[in-house]
Amino acid sequence: MIIDVKDHKIELKDYITGGQSMELKKMQLQSAKMTNFDSQTQSGDIEMDLSITIDIQKKALEFLAISIDDIREDVVAKILDLPSQDFEKVLSIVDEIRGEKKSLK
């Protein structure tokens, strides 16, 4: 999949593998902690460090990014260096590929 972002052409895979999806879910689950656990009712509160979302998005970008302007080296770093609005456009598509957002179509 090729997307145009201002003066850049970014190539992304248009799918994420099952194994990659499981790795991202594992990252999310590892950030969760149960507190106030009641063994009698088998319930408690789940606390999650929401900053893990940033790490998950970056990992997804690593899985999906192929090239920027036909250059395959340091692709993720170059995408991260895009202006915020352009980066957010790429990130929105990455999230859509991961199934985290409804289709933008």
N, C-alpha and C positions, 0 to 999 in steps of 0.2 A: 504494500500500500504506500503510495506516494502522497504526501501532503505538502502544500505550499504554505509557508509561513513567511510573510513579507518577502525578503530577498533570498530565502532559503528553501531548499527542497529537502524534505526529511522523509526517509524511507523507514517504515515500520513493518514488522510482521503483522499480519491481520488476524492472528490467533495467539492464544497462550496455551501451552500444553497442560495436560492434567497434572503432571508432576510439578510444573511451575506454579500452577494454581494452588496445589497443596502446600508448597513451600511458603507462599504468601499467606495462606490461612494459618499455617503453623506460627509464622511470625506474629500474627495478630493474637492467637491464643496464648502464646508465651508471654504476652504483655499483660494478660489478665491475672488478677489475684483475687482469691475469695477471702473475705473478711467476715467476721461475726457469724461464723459457721455454727449452726445448731445441729448437733448429731441426731437429736431426737426427730426433728422435722426434715433433716437432710436439706436444709436451705441456708442461705447466707447472702451476703452482698458481694457483687462482683465489681471490682475496681479495675479500670483499664487506663493505662497511660496512652492518651489519645495521640501523643506525638509519634507513636508507632506508625500512624497513617503516612507520615512523611517518608519513613524508611521503606514502607511497603510500596509506595508510589515510585520511589527511586529504584527499588529492586525490579518492579514491573517494567520500568523504562529500560533497565539493563537487559531484561529478557527480550524486549520488543524492538529496540532501536537497532537499525542496521547501518544506516549512513546518514550523513548530513552533507549536502552539496557533493554527493558521490564520494565522500571521504569516509573511510571506515575506521579510522583511528580516533580514539578519544571522543566517540560520538556522544555519550551521555554527558560528559563534561561540557561539550560544545552546546548541547541542548540546554543544560543548566545555566549557561552563560547568556542565553537569549534574553531579551527584554521580558519583563514579567508577563505582559499581556500575551506575547507570542508563546512563551513557555506554558502558560495556562491553557492555550489552545491545544498544544501538543499533549499536555497532561489530561485534558478532557477526552481526547481521542484514546489515549492509553487506558483511561478508566472505562471508556465505552467498550474497548476490546476485552478488558478484564470482566465485563459484565457488571461493573459498578454503577453505570449510568444507563438510562434508557437511550435508545438510538437517537442520534442528532439529526436523522434524515427527516 
